């Protein structure tokens, strides 16, 4: 069983919003167009991306199939919007958990897209409700090798392979590895996965976001002056998700604990 980085994930406590909405079109595997012209982004997941008018943008593998799968889920159904965080993104799209159909038969679209292997979990600091449930659905599809999990484009990367990670700069990736060193420096958290932090893969948390981690074990061990307590994170195997950047070596900057999973108890 996977374990969120705090030992607990944000609760799945959603507020029901508008109901009985009509879908005009399916823009891609995680975005709907309503009949009133508004767009709804399925928060908490990321489906393979289509160009959508972006010049030179290569569609991600399985992007069209993901779009088609979402279209099947909403066909001949009205939708209900539920909220667990920020409700509008910078593009003006509605951010919501979306249910297609009515009553006990309603489909939670985020979970369905993950369950059939057409999306990855993609949460934000201000939108991380139901992360544990979403991660479990993703894990089920990944273990079964469904859809995107058959394609090397979506392979989980090895944190020790800094050369490959360097080639993935600018891409959203899942990366696994054992923490070789961990430090809290001027309020920032650094997790290193090799002997040379100037070249090896690093996970960082800035000082604004670090408090979300330091309030809970095992992250609070970084506040200790006791060497044994401070070493609690060393050797722990984690899976981190985010956009790969480069600062010295390849890096993923995370903003909230649900972007990191401890893997010791994963079956």
C-alpha positions in Angstrom: 0.0 0.0 0.0 1.3 3.4 -0.9 1.8 6.0 1.9 1.4 9.7 1.3 4.4 11.7 2.5 2.8 13.0 5.6 1.3 9.6 6.6 -2.1 11.1 5.5 -3.5 12.7 2.4 -5.9 15.6 2.1 -9.4 14.3 2.9 -11.9 13.5 0.2 -14.5 16.0 1.5 -16.1 17.7 -1.5 -18.7 20.4 -1.7 -21.4 19.9 -4.3 -21.9 22.7 -6.7 -23.9 22.9 -9.9 -25.9 19.9 -11.0 -27.5 18.8 -14.3 -25.0 20.5 -16.5 -24.9 19.6 -20.2 -21.6 18.7 -21.9 -21.2 20.2 -25.4 -17.8 18.7 -26.3 -14.8 16.9 -24.9 -11.8 19.1 -25.5 -9.2 16.5 -24.3 -8.9 13.7 -21.7 -9.3 16.0 -18.8 -11.3 19.0 -20.1 -15.0 19.4 -20.9 -16.8 22.2 -22.7 -20.3 22.9 -21.4 -23.2 24.0 -23.5 -23.0 27.5 -22.0 -19.4 27.9 -23.2 -17.6 27.4 -20.0 -14.7 24.9 -19.7 -14.3 22.5 -16.9 -10.9 21.1 -16.0 -11.0 17.8 -14.2 -8.8 18.8 -11.2 -6.5 16.2 -9.7 -5.5 14.4 -12.8 -3.5 14.9 -16.0 -4.5 13.1 -19.2 -2.2 12.9 -22.2 -2.0 16.3 -23.9 -3.2 17.2 -27.4 -1.8 20.1 -29.3 -5.0 22.1 -29.2 -3.7 24.7 -31.6 -0.2 25.0 -30.1 2.3 25.2 -33.0 4.9 22.6 -32.9 3.4 20.7 -30.0 3.7 16.9 -30.4 0.6 15.1 -28.9 1.5 12.8 -26.1 1.0 9.1 -26.7 -2.6 8.0 -26.0 -3.9 11.6 -26.1 -6.7 10.9 -28.6 -7.6 7.6 -26.9 -7.9 9.5 -23.6 -10.2 12.1 -25.2 -12.4 9.3 -26.6 -12.5 7.5 -23.3 -13.8 10.6 -21.5 -16.3 11.2 -24.2 -17.7 7.7 -23.6 -18.0 8.3 -19.8 -20.1 11.5 -20.4 -22.1 10.4 -23.3 -25.9 11.0 -22.8 -25.3 12.1 -19.2 -25.5 15.4 -17.3 -22.7 16.2 -14.9 -22.4 17.5 -11.4 -19.5 19.6 -10.2 -17.9 19.1 -6.8 -15.2 21.2 -5.2 -12.3 20.5 -2.9 -10.1 23.5 -3.4 -9.5 26.4 -5.8 -12.5 26.7 -8.3 -11.1 28.7 -11.2 -7.6 28.4 -12.8 -5.6 31.2 -14.4 -7.1 30.4 -17.8 -10.6 31.0 -16.5 -11.6 27.3 -16.5 -13.7 25.7 -13.8 -11.7 23.4 -11.5 -13.8 20.6 -10.2 -14.3 17.0 -9.4 -16.9 15.9 -12.0 -19.6 13.2 -11.7 -21.4 12.0 -14.7 -24.9 10.6 -14.3 -27.2 10.6 -11.3 -27.4 8.9 -7.9 -25.6 5.7 -7.1 -24.8 5.2 -10.8 -22.9 8.5 -11.1 -19.3 8.1 -12.3 -16.5 10.1 -10.6 -14.7 11.0 -13.8 -11.3 11.5 -12.3 -11.2 8.1 -10.7 -12.6 6.5 -13.9 -9.9 8.0 -16.1 -7.2 6.9 -13.7 -8.8 3.4 -13.3 -8.8 2.7 -17.0 -5.2 4.0 -17.4 -5.8 7.2 -19.3 -4.5 9.7 -16.7 -1.9 10.3 -13.9 -2.6 12.0 -10.6 -1.8 15.7 -10.8 -2.6 17.7 -7.6 -1.8 21.2 -6.5 -1.2 22.9 -3.2 -4.6 24.6 -3.4 -6.4 21.6 -5.0 -5.4 18.3 -3.4 -8.6 16.8 -2.0 -9.1 13.1 -2.5 -5.4 12.6 -3.4 -5.2 9.2 -1.7 -8.3 7.8 -3.6 -6.8 9.1 -6.8 -3.4 7.6 -6.2 -4.9 4.2 -5.4 -6.8 4.3 -8.7 -3.7 5.2 -10.6 -1.7 2.5 -8.9 -4.3 -0.1 -9.8 -4.1 0.8 -13.5 -0.3 0.9 -13.5 0.0 -2.5 -11.9 -2.3 -3.9 -14.6 -0.3 -2.2 -17.3 -3.3 -0.4 -18.8 -3.2 2.1 -21.6 -0.6 4.8 -20.8 1.3 2.4 -18.6 2.1 0.3 -21.6 4.0 3.2 -23.2 7.6 4.1 -22.3 6.7 7.8 -22.5 5.0 7.4 -19.1 7.5 5.0 -17.5 8.5 5.7 -13.9 12.1 7.1 -14.0 15.0 6.0 -11.8 16.3 8.8 -9.6 19.8 7.5 -10.1 19.7 8.0 -13.8 20.5 11.7 -13.9 21.4 11.5 -17.6 17.9 10.3 -18.6 16.2 12.8 -16.2 18.2 15.5 -17.8 16.7 14.6 -21.1 13.2 14.9 -19.6 13.5 18.5 -18.5 10.2 20.3 -19.1 8.2 17.1 -18.8 5.9 15.9 -16.1 7.4 12.7 -14.6 7.1 10.1 -11.9 10.5 9.4 -10.4 11.5 6.7 -7.8 14.6 6.4 -5.7 16.2 6.1 -2.3 17.0 9.3 -0.4 20.8 9.5 0.1 20.7 12.8 2.1 18.1 15.2 3.3 18.5 18.7 4.7 16.6 21.8 5.8 18.6 24.9 4.6 17.3 28.4 5.2 13.8 27.0 5.4 14.0 25.0 2.2 13.9 21.2 2.1 16.4 19.3 -0.1 16.3 15.6 -0.9 19.3 14.2 -2.7 19.6 10.9 -4.5 23.3 10.7 -5.1 26.7 11.7 -3.8 27.0 14.9 -5.8 24.1 17.3 -5.4 25.5 19.5 -8.2 24.9 16.7 -10.7 22.5 14.3 -9.2 18.7 14.4 -9.1 17.2 16.5 -6.3 13.7 17.1 -4.9 13.2 20.6 -3.4 10.5 22.3 -1.3 10.7 26.1 -1.0 10.4 27.8 2.4 6.7 28.8 1.7 5.7 25.2 1.2 8.0 23.5 3.6 5.7 24.1 6.6 3.1 21.7 5.1 5.8 19.0 5.4 7.5 20.0 8.7 4.2 19.8 10.6 4.3 16.0 10.3 6.6 13.0 10.6 8.9 12.0 9.1 9.6 15.6 7.8 9.7 17.1 11.3 12.9 15.1 11.9 14.6 17.7 9.7 14.1 20.2 12.6 16.0 18.0 15.1 19.5 18.8 16.2 19.9 15.1 17.1 21.8 13.3 14.4 19.9 10.0 14.8 16.5 11.8 14.6 17.6 13.8 11.6 18.6 10.7 9.7 15.1 9.2 9.7 14.6 10.0 6.0 17.9 8.5 4.8 17.4 5.3 2.8 13.7 5.8 2.5 12.4 4.9 -1.0 10.0 7.5 -2.4 8.0 8.2 -5.6 7.9 11.9 -6.5 5.8 13.5 -9.3 6.2 16.8 -10.9 7.8 18.8 -13.7 11.5 18.2 -14.2 13.7 21.3 -14.2 17.4 21.8 -14.1 19.3 23.6 -11.3 22.7 22.0 -11.1 21.4 18.5 -11.9 17.8 17.6 -12.7 15.3 18.7 -10.1 11.6 18.5 -9.2 10.2 21.2 -7.0 7.2 20.0 -5.1 4.6 22.2 -3.3 2.6 19.8 -1.2 3.1 16.4 0.5 0.8 14.5 -1.8 3.4 14.8 -4.6 5.6 12.4 -2.7 4.8 8.8 -1.7 6.7 6.5 0.6 7.0 3.1 -1.0 8.1 0.8 1.8 4.6 -0.6 2.4 3.5 -0.8 -1.3 2.6 -4.3 -2.3 
